[in-house]
Amino acid sequence: MSSHREAPEISKDPVADNADVYAFVSPDRRDTVTLITNFVPLEDPPGGPNFFEFGDDVLYSINIDNDGDGKPEISYLFKFQTRLRNPNTFLYNTGPITSLNSPNWNKRQFYSVTRVEGKNTAAYGTGNHEASKLKVKRLASGLACPPCNIGPRSTPNYAKNLGQPAVHALSGGVKVFAGQRREGFFVDLGAIFDLGDLRPFQNLHVIPTTAAPGVDATKALNIHTIAIQVPIKELTANRTVPKNPSSRHAVIGVWSAASRRKVRMIDRLGEAASGPWVQVSRLGNPLFNEVVVPLGDKDRWNMLHPAADKAFAKYVEHPELAKLLPVLYPGVFPHLAALKKARADLVAILLTGIPSGIIPGFQNYTGTVQADQLRLNMAIPPASSPNRFGLLGGDLAGFPNGRRVADDVVAIELRAIAGVTFPLVDKKYKPDAAAGEIQQWQTSQYSSVPGPHRYQSKFPYLGVPLDGFDVPSS
């Protein structure tokens, strides 16, 4: 999955496990950018009695690199606090929750939002000498999260009573949301990890079965979302709104991270943590740690910052999956099997951004520093008719130009790894015909995006979470 349970250690710590990151120019507020990061992957809607929540002991961050050095110049930090009304009941709620301050809601979460600016905002809270030079501004505190969507009796009219009121407007045109939403990332998870099976083409697999429609494995799951909508001028290095897509000031790099205190102690009296913040999870491009980084390096990758990603470039230049596809689908990818050159196309897509002159009217190049980030050209307006294949579908506003909630990133990245994008750097190379047809399901099945109500047209864009009464696990 995009980054759901992608590394051995973080899979044991779901509240700190980055699942997805999105960055796009807001289609309904085009002078702003929306940044979204998700945690607590694979939430089954009937999650009681201890329903899903953020970690009070985790520092969540959304980071922006606006000068191409692989380090963040701006970070938005989110810190949560759980408040219990009545510790003498096992119940999450003692009656219908009809508002964010309902007395029937027993276990509530609140959060603060802090903006940090400086040469390297990843130094915040680490004890590093750079931290003393950072500019720190608390934007808001005591903001209410919505409850999880329990069911029609406990959380009636969820969208109106609880979801929308949890969108908080801050000063300066900033909006924030933190809470449960419907999982927006779609993938045929069971097939992908069953030896790289793609159901629409599984008749061509080395272990063939009859071709079948793809399965939307995440359609009945929820996620915990942190989203912030910020004026573009607050993100650029020169504090302007770029109009020219070729301008270096038009592009930012975005990633998310989660950190824990360095020391954690547990005894019979409870649990305590102290010391500097240490990063335990991060995410920029979807599937980077999931598919590109090998098992022995995944935990180390999670603890490093993007500026150190040159150490992982060899996995991008010669991805394991590109070697596996010709083996798993004999005779289907002969050109890919013969391709031995370093994958400069994937390095550009994932580690540096795509320079000007490669794709007409487009660039999201941040320089020579190799760093895993979502690179967003903020001068490219939202598409009037978005294509789920993003840049590969001729839609300059889609992945890998940032990432929108409905972009089919699995199909896009599989096609790129299979060789579709290599002609961008080597015009003599001819991709295999099958490479441009890779998808998780037939296009006729999902002409746009899967599932009704998966998304919404306004912030925070991910749809209302599914409730546990109507969407049981079986």
ZANU-464012 format. One record per residue (C-alpha): x, y, z; residue in three letters. Coordinates in nm, 3 decimals, always signed. Example, Ala and Ser with C-alpha at 12.3 -4.5 7.8 and 13.67 -1.06 7.14 Angstrom:
REM residues 2
      px      py      pz resn
  +1.230  -0.450  +0.780  ala
  +1.367  -0.106  +0.714  ser
This chain:
REM residues 474
      px      py      pz resn
  +0.000  +0.000  +0.000  met
  +0.107  +0.363  -0.021  ser
  +0.286  +0.337  +0.312  ser
  +0.053  +0.126  +0.521  his
  +0.255  -0.108  +0.744  arg
  +0.554  -0.060  +0.515  glu
  +0.839  -0.123  +0.760  ala
  +0.887  -0.386  +1.034  pro
  +0.908  -0.157  +1.340  glu
  +0.655  +0.111  +1.247  ile
  +0.396  -0.155  +1.160  ser
  +0.384  -0.220  +1.536  lys
  +0.308  +0.147  +1.607  asp
  +0.004  +0.246  +1.397  pro
  -0.058  +0.586  +1.561  val
  +0.286  +0.696  +1.434  ala
  +0.269  +0.515  +1.100  asp
  +0.248  +0.753  +0.802  asn
  +0.000  +0.603  +0.557  ala
  -0.037  +0.869  +0.285  asp
  +0.068  +1.224  +0.202  val
  -0.115  +1.453  -0.041  tyr
  -0.024  +1.799  -0.171  ala
  -0.225  +1.992  -0.431  phe
  -0.350  +2.335  -0.523  val
  -0.699  +2.352  -0.369  ser
  -0.955  +2.325  -0.651  pro
  -1.211  +2.541  -0.468  asp
  -0.958  +2.792  -0.323  arg
  -0.692  +2.829  -0.588  arg
  -0.481  +3.073  -0.391  asp
  -0.417  +2.796  -0.135  thr
  -0.244  +2.460  -0.117  val
  -0.392  +2.166  +0.072  thr
  -0.152  +1.938  +0.258  leu
  -0.280  +1.610  +0.401  ile
  -0.112  +1.332  +0.596  thr
  -0.278  +1.014  +0.718  asn
  -0.203  +0.783  +1.010  phe
  -0.345  +0.468  +1.174  val
  -0.373  +0.259  +0.857  pro
  -0.638  -0.004  +0.784  leu
  -0.903  +0.111  +1.033  glu
  -1.197  -0.126  +1.045  asp
  -1.509  +0.090  +1.108  pro
  -1.646  -0.119  +1.399  pro
  -1.346  -0.037  +1.618  gly
  -1.496  -0.022  +1.966  gly
  -1.484  +0.000  +2.256  pro
  -1.144  +0.167  +2.218  asn
  -1.200  +0.354  +1.896  phe
  -0.911  +0.479  +1.685  phe
  -0.731  +0.803  +1.771  glu
  -0.405  +0.993  +1.731  phe
  -0.119  +0.938  +1.975  gly
  -0.090  +1.190  +2.257  asp
  +0.279  +1.099  +2.277  asp
  +0.353  +1.157  +1.908  val
  +0.464  +1.480  +1.740  leu
  +0.317  +1.494  +1.390  tyr
  +0.465  +1.722  +1.126  ser
  +0.401  +1.832  +0.769  ile
  +0.722  +1.966  +0.619  asn
  +0.791  +2.203  +0.328  ile
  +1.124  +2.243  +0.148  asp
  +1.110  +2.560  -0.065  asn
  +1.477  +2.598  -0.159  asp
  +1.569  +2.249  -0.279  gly
  +1.821  +2.155  -0.010  asp
  +1.631  +1.848  +0.111  gly
  +1.563  +2.013  +0.448  lys
  +1.238  +2.177  +0.559  pro
  +1.221  +2.557  +0.585  glu
  +0.861  +2.539  +0.709  ile
  +0.693  +2.279  +0.929  ser
  +0.341  +2.256  +1.066  tyr
  +0.340  +2.062  +1.392  leu
  +0.037  +1.890  +1.544  phe
  +0.022  +1.773  +1.906  lys
  -0.278  +1.591  +2.054  phe
  -0.430  +1.561  +2.400  gln
  -0.698  +1.315  +2.510  thr
  -0.948  +1.420  +2.774  arg
  -1.166  +1.174  +2.960  leu
  -1.495  +1.291  +3.113  arg
  -1.567  +0.979  +3.315  asn
  -1.293  +0.722  +3.386  pro
  -1.540  +0.494  +3.561  asn
  -1.716  +0.368  +3.248  thr
  -1.594  +0.146  +2.967  phe
  -1.804  +0.343  +2.719  leu
  -1.666  +0.578  +2.453  tyr
  -2.005  +0.753  +2.463  asn
  -2.304  +0.727  +2.698  thr
  -2.562  +0.852  +2.448  gly
  -2.590  +1.014  +2.106  pro
  -2.301  +1.249  +2.018  ile
  -2.474  +1.535  +1.839  thr
  -2.202  +1.801  +1.865  ser
  -1.831  +1.835  +1.934  leu
  -1.904  +1.940  +2.294  asn
  -2.172  +1.678  +2.362  ser
  -2.174  +1.566  +2.729  pro
  -2.244  +1.213  +2.603  asn
  -1.899  +1.192  +2.444  trp
  -1.664  +1.051  +2.705  asn
  -1.325  +1.025  +2.535  lys
  -1.235  +1.335  +2.331  arg
  -0.920  +1.455  +2.155  gln
  -0.796  +1.810  +2.109  phe
  -0.488  +1.941  +1.933  tyr
  -0.260  +2.235  +1.878  ser
  -0.110  +2.364  +1.551  val
  +0.232  +2.527  +1.545  thr
  +0.418  +2.678  +1.250  arg
  +0.798  +2.660  +1.259  val
  +1.024  +2.848  +1.016  glu
  +1.399  +2.846  +0.972  gly
  +1.700  +2.696  +0.801  lys
  +1.612  +2.340  +0.907  asn
  +1.284  +2.306  +1.096  thr
  +1.343  +1.932  +1.143  ala
  +1.575  +2.042  +1.425  ala
  +1.272  +2.148  +1.635  tyr
  +1.270  +1.969  +1.969  gly
  +1.582  +1.764  +1.894  thr
  +1.826  +1.955  +2.111  gly
  +2.031  +2.036  +1.802  asn
  +2.195  +2.381  +1.805  his
  +1.995  +2.474  +1.494  glu
  +1.674  +2.459  +1.699  ala
  +1.753  +2.779  +1.888  ser
  +1.746  +2.977  +1.562  lys
  +1.399  +2.867  +1.458  leu
  +1.095  +3.095  +1.453  lys
  +0.808  +2.921  +1.633  val
  +0.448  +3.044  +1.626  lys
  +0.149  +2.870  +1.785  arg
  -0.141  +2.909  +1.541  leu
  -0.409  +2.751  +1.757  ala
  -0.467  +2.521  +2.052  ser
  -0.761  +2.333  +2.202  gly
  -0.902  +2.248  +1.857  leu
  -1.153  +1.964  +1.873  ala
  -1.125  +1.645  +1.671  cys
  -1.450  +1.475  +1.571  pro
  -1.532  +1.135  +1.722  pro
  -1.502  +0.819  +1.519  cys
  -1.814  +0.736  +1.320  asn
  -1.975  +0.474  +1.544  ile
  -2.323  +0.433  +1.399  gly
  -2.664  +0.598  +1.354  pro
  -2.749  +0.591  +1.725  arg
  -2.417  +0.712  +1.862  ser
  -2.312  +0.957  +1.588  thr
  -2.630  +1.058  +1.401  pro
  -2.595  +1.286  +1.097  asn
  -2.219  +1.260  +1.124  tyr
  -2.123  +1.490  +0.838  ala
  -2.336  +1.784  +0.952  lys
  -2.311  +1.747  +1.330  asn
  -1.950  +1.634  +1.370  leu
  -1.744  +1.624  +1.051  gly
  -1.792  +1.972  +0.914  gln
  -1.779  +2.149  +1.256  pro
  -1.433  +1.993  +1.300  ala
  -1.300  +2.202  +1.010  val
  -1.146  +2.496  +1.193  his
  -1.076  +2.833  +1.028  ala
  -0.764  +3.002  +1.164  leu
  -0.632  +3.351  +1.104  ser
  -0.460  +3.431  +0.775  gly
  -0.683  +3.214  +0.560  gly
  -0.564  +2.883  +0.711  val
  -0.799  +2.588  +0.761  lys
  -0.723  +2.274  +0.960  val
  -0.885  +1.939  +1.027  phe
  -0.773  +1.638  +1.230  ala
  -0.984  +1.329  +1.273  gly
  -1.126  +1.018  +1.114  gln
  -1.204  +1.015  +0.741  arg
  -1.276  +0.755  +0.478  arg
  -0.969  +0.588  +0.331  glu
  -0.899  +0.756  -0.002  gly
  -0.613  +0.538  -0.122  phe
  -0.736  +0.250  -0.336  phe
  -0.536  -0.062  -0.418  val
  -0.594  -0.430  -0.489  asp
  -0.387  -0.513  -0.184  leu
  -0.454  -0.886  -0.172  gly
  -0.347  -0.932  -0.534  ala
  -0.043  -0.701  -0.535  ile
  +0.127  -0.886  -0.251  phe
  +0.029  -1.228  -0.386  asp
  +0.343  -1.241  -0.601  leu
  +0.266  -0.921  -0.790  gly
  -0.066  -1.037  -0.930  asp
  -0.272  -0.792  -1.136  leu
  -0.616  -0.949  -1.163  arg
  -0.711  -0.804  -1.505  pro
  -0.394  -0.965  -1.647  phe
  -0.341  -1.258  -1.412  gln
  -0.392  -1.499  -1.702  asn
  -0.042  -1.386  -1.814  leu
  +0.116  -1.447  -1.471  his
  +0.376  -1.721  -1.425  val
  +0.114  -1.887  -1.201  ile
  -0.188  -1.808  -1.421  pro
  -0.554  -1.790  -1.326  thr
  -0.849  -1.657  -1.521  thr
  -0.846  -1.278  -1.567  ala
  -1.087  -1.108  -1.327  ala
  -1.194  -0.758  -1.218  pro
  -0.974  -0.593  -0.960  gly
  -1.075  -0.574  -0.596  val
  -1.087  -0.240  -0.415  asp
  -0.939  -0.373  -0.092  ala
  -0.960  -0.047  +0.105  thr
  -1.312  +0.060  +0.011  lys
  -1.456  -0.038  +0.352  ala
  -1.180  +0.113  +0.566  leu
  -1.117  +0.445  +0.742  asn
  -0.804  +0.643  +0.826  ile
  -0.701  +0.923  +1.061  his
  -0.630  +1.244  +0.872  thr
  -0.440  +1.563  +0.950  ile
  -0.511  +1.830  +0.688  ala
  -0.414  +2.193  +0.655  ile
  -0.499  +2.445  +0.385  gln
  -0.250  +2.730  +0.356  val
  -0.224  +3.036  +0.128  pro
  +0.038  +2.973  -0.139  ile
  +0.228  +3.289  -0.048  lys
  +0.294  +3.140  +0.297  glu
  +0.486  +2.848  +0.144  leu
  +0.714  +3.005  -0.117  thr
  +1.067  +3.119  -0.038  ala
  +1.001  +3.472  -0.169  asn
  +0.647  +3.492  -0.018  arg
  +0.481  +3.547  -0.357  thr
  +0.215  +3.356  -0.551  val
  +0.399  +3.215  -0.856  pro
  +0.225  +3.246  -1.192  lys
  +0.497  +3.106  -1.418  asn
  +0.525  +2.724  -1.401  pro
  +0.890  +2.746  -1.509  ser
  +0.988  +2.956  -1.205  ser
  +1.200  +2.785  -0.941  arg
  +0.985  +2.957  -0.678  his
  +0.680  +2.771  -0.807  ala
  +0.794  +2.432  -0.673  val
  +0.793  +2.305  -0.315  ile
  +0.883  +1.966  -0.172  gly
  +0.644  +1.814  +0.083  val
  +0.664  +1.521  +0.322  trp
  +0.526  +1.421  +0.658  ser
  +0.687  +1.273  +0.968  ala
  +0.606  +1.140  +1.313  ala
  +0.841  +1.161  +1.611  ser
  +0.855  +1.015  +1.959  arg
  +1.053  +1.109  +2.269  arg
  +1.392  +0.941  +2.283  lys
  +1.328  +0.777  +2.621  val
  +1.012  +0.584  +2.703  arg
  +0.960  +0.421  +3.044  met
  +0.687  +0.184  +3.164  ile
  +0.629  +0.069  +3.520  asp
  +0.333  -0.024  +3.740  arg
  +0.238  +0.342  +3.778  leu
  +0.203  +0.395  +3.405  gly
  +0.410  +0.528  +3.121  glu
  +0.632  +0.833  +3.079  ala
  +0.852  +0.973  +2.802  ala
  +1.130  +1.229  +2.803  ser
  +1.423  +1.358  +2.603  gly
  +1.445  +1.506  +2.254  pro
  +1.208  +1.417  +1.972  trp
  +1.331  +1.137  +1.743  val
  +1.173  +1.070  +1.403  gln
  +1.023  +0.721  +1.375  val
  +0.824  +0.749  +1.053  ser
  +0.811  +0.962  +0.738  arg
  +0.653  +0.965  +0.395  leu
  +0.688  +1.167  +0.076  gly
  +0.620  +0.981  -0.248  asn
  +0.372  +0.694  -0.223  pro
  +0.521  +0.343  -0.226  leu
  +0.883  +0.465  -0.186  phe
  +0.960  +0.279  +0.136  asn
  +0.692  +0.021  +0.061  glu
  +0.828  -0.104  -0.272  val
  +1.161  +0.063  -0.354  val
  +1.355  +0.034  -0.026  val
  +1.449  -0.326  +0.067  pro
  +1.344  -0.487  +0.393  leu
  +1.679  -0.449  +0.566  gly
  +1.685  -0.071  +0.515  asp
  +1.320  +0.021  +0.577  lys
  +1.349  +0.105  +0.946  asp
  +1.665  +0.309  +0.888  arg
  +1.495  +0.503  +0.607  trp
  +1.209  +0.596  +0.839  asn
  +1.449  +0.753  +1.089  met
  +1.649  +0.957  +0.837  leu
  +1.554  +1.289  +0.682  his
  +1.508  +1.337  +0.304  pro
  +1.841  +1.518  +0.271  ala
  +2.010  +1.181  +0.332  ala
  +1.826  +0.996  +0.057  asp
  +2.125  +0.981  -0.178  lys
  +2.209  +0.665  +0.016  ala
  +1.895  +0.502  -0.126  phe
  +1.935  +0.622  -0.485  ala
  +2.076  +0.284  -0.594  lys
  +1.739  +0.124  -0.519  tyr
  +1.566  +0.381  -0.739  val
  +1.817  +0.343  -1.022  glu
  +1.779  -0.035  -1.025  his
  +1.442  -0.115  -0.866  pro
  +1.380  -0.475  -0.765  glu
  +1.025  -0.468  -0.899  leu
  +1.149  -0.385  -1.252  ala
  +1.348  -0.708  -1.240  lys
  +1.057  -0.909  -1.102  leu
  +0.792  -0.808  -1.358  leu
  +0.955  -0.997  -1.652  pro
  +0.990  -1.302  -1.427  val
  +0.632  -1.290  -1.300  leu
  +0.490  -1.224  -1.648  tyr
  +0.704  -1.434  -1.886  pro
  +0.737  -1.290  -2.235  gly
  +0.525  -0.985  -2.151  val
  +0.807  -0.742  -2.069  phe
  +1.101  -0.830  -2.298  pro
  +1.219  -0.469  -2.334  his
  +1.211  -0.416  -1.960  leu
  +1.404  -0.739  -1.907  ala
  +1.677  -0.612  -2.139  ala
  +1.696  -0.267  -1.973  leu
  +2.014  -0.256  -1.766  lys
  +2.077  +0.119  -1.753  lys
  +2.030  +0.318  -1.434  ala
  +1.674  +0.451  -1.417  arg
  +1.735  +0.824  -1.448  ala
  +1.361  +0.866  -1.512  asp
  +1.271  +0.727  -1.169  leu
  +1.542  +0.934  -1.003  val
  +1.381  +1.246  -1.153  ala
  +1.027  +1.145  -1.058  ile
  +1.108  +1.042  -0.700  leu
  +1.428  +1.217  -0.592  leu
  +1.490  +1.545  -0.779  thr
  +1.175  +1.640  -0.965  gly
  +1.138  +1.660  -1.342  ile
  +1.344  +1.937  -1.509  pro
  +1.208  +2.181  -1.766  ser
  +1.220  +2.068  -2.128  gly
  +1.121  +1.706  -2.062  ile
  +0.742  +1.749  -2.060  ile
  +0.598  +2.053  -2.245  pro
  +0.473  +2.320  -2.005  gly
  +0.581  +2.131  -1.695  phe
  +0.859  +2.103  -1.439  gln
  +0.878  +2.031  -1.070  asn
  +1.255  +2.025  -1.037  tyr
  +1.402  +2.120  -0.701  thr
  +1.771  +2.078  -0.784  gly
  +2.042  +1.818  -0.762  thr
  +1.986  +1.718  -0.398  val
  +1.828  +1.373  -0.403  gln
  +1.542  +1.361  -0.155  ala
  +1.214  +1.169  -0.139  asp
  +0.950  +1.442  -0.145  gln
  +0.620  +1.513  -0.314  leu
  +0.713  +1.798  -0.548  arg
  +0.431  +2.036  -0.627  leu
  +0.439  +2.310  -0.893  asn
  +0.195  +2.559  -0.742  met
  +0.173  +2.768  -1.060  ala
  -0.011  +2.488  -1.240  ile
  -0.385  +2.531  -1.176  pro
  -0.619  +2.245  -1.083  pro
  -0.748  +2.046  -1.379  ala
  -1.106  +2.106  -1.490  ser
  -1.134  +1.734  -1.574  ser
  -0.883  +1.545  -1.359  pro
  -0.733  +1.225  -1.499  asn
  -0.667  +0.953  -1.242  arg
  -0.338  +0.868  -1.416  phe
  -0.209  +1.221  -1.350  gly
  +0.094  +1.322  -1.554  leu
  +0.087  +0.992  -1.747  leu
  -0.269  +1.076  -1.849  gly
  -0.174  +1.424  -1.974  gly
  -0.300  +1.594  -1.657  asp
  -0.021  +1.828  -1.541  leu
  -0.196  +1.889  -1.207  ala
  -0.176  +1.523  -1.103  gly
  +0.082  +1.290  -0.955  phe
  +0.382  +1.310  -0.962  pro
  +0.305  +1.682  -0.958  asn
  +0.211  +1.667  -0.593  gly
  -0.064  +1.417  -0.528  arg
  -0.442  +1.455  -0.524  arg
  -0.666  +1.231  -0.315  val
  -0.804  +1.042  -0.618  ala
  -0.482  +0.993  -0.816  asp
  -0.426  +0.625  -0.899  asp
  -0.071  +0.626  -0.770  val
  -0.031  +0.247  -0.773  val
  -0.104  +0.223  -1.145  ala
  +0.105  +0.534  -1.221  ile
  +0.412  +0.407  -1.037  glu
  +0.378  +0.052  -1.168  leu
  +0.369  +0.185  -1.524  arg
  +0.671  +0.406  -1.458  ala
  +0.870  +0.118  -1.307  ile
  +0.767  -0.101  -1.602  ala
  +0.939  +0.145  -1.836  gly
  +0.672  +0.386  -1.961  val
  +0.871  +0.691  -1.847  thr
  +1.219  +0.577  -1.951  phe
  +1.186  +0.732  -2.305  pro
  +1.185  +1.071  -2.130  leu
  +1.558  +1.023  -2.073  val
  +1.638  +0.773  -2.352  asp
  +1.437  +0.827  -2.669  lys
  +1.576  +0.507  -2.823  lys
  +1.399  +0.294  -2.563  tyr
  +1.061  +0.153  -2.661  lys
  +0.842  +0.047  -2.367  pro
  +0.668  -0.288  -2.377  asp
  +0.308  -0.257  -2.492  ala
  +0.192  -0.409  -2.164  ala
  +0.367  -0.140  -1.959  ala
  +0.117  +0.125  -2.065  gly
  -0.176  -0.103  -1.986  glu
  -0.086  -0.193  -1.628  ile
  -0.369  -0.121  -1.390  gln
  -0.539  -0.279  -1.095  gln
  -0.876  -0.302  -1.268  trp
  -1.023  -0.252  -1.611  gln
  -1.073  +0.114  -1.701  thr
  -1.436  +0.048  -1.783  ser
  -1.488  -0.059  -1.423  gln
  -1.345  +0.262  -1.279  tyr
  -1.348  +0.529  -1.550  ser
  -1.278  +0.800  -1.294  ser
  -1.225  +0.695  -0.933  val
  -1.360  +0.397  -0.738  pro
  -1.655  +0.406  -0.507  gly
  -1.926  +0.664  -0.439  pro
  -1.864  +0.922  -0.166  his
  -1.496  +0.827  -0.138  arg
  -1.410  +1.195  -0.166  tyr
  -1.576  +1.533  -0.129  gln
  -1.534  +1.854  -0.327  ser
  -1.423  +2.072  -0.036  lys
  -1.169  +2.061  +0.244  phe
  -1.059  +1.816  +0.379  pro
  -1.151  +1.638  +0.051  tyr
  -1.146  +1.285  +0.194  leu
  -1.501  +1.163  +0.244  gly
  -1.708  +1.105  +0.558  val
  -1.579  +0.799  +0.747  pro
  -1.778  +0.479  +0.725  leu
  -1.968  +0.388  +1.041  asp
  -1.920  +0.067  +1.230  gly
  -2.288  -0.025  +1.243  phe
  -2.345  -0.031  +0.867  asp
  -1.999  -0.148  +0.762  val
  -1.909  -0.449  +0.977  pro
  -1.588  -0.641  +0.925  ser
  -1.756  -0.949  +0.781  ser
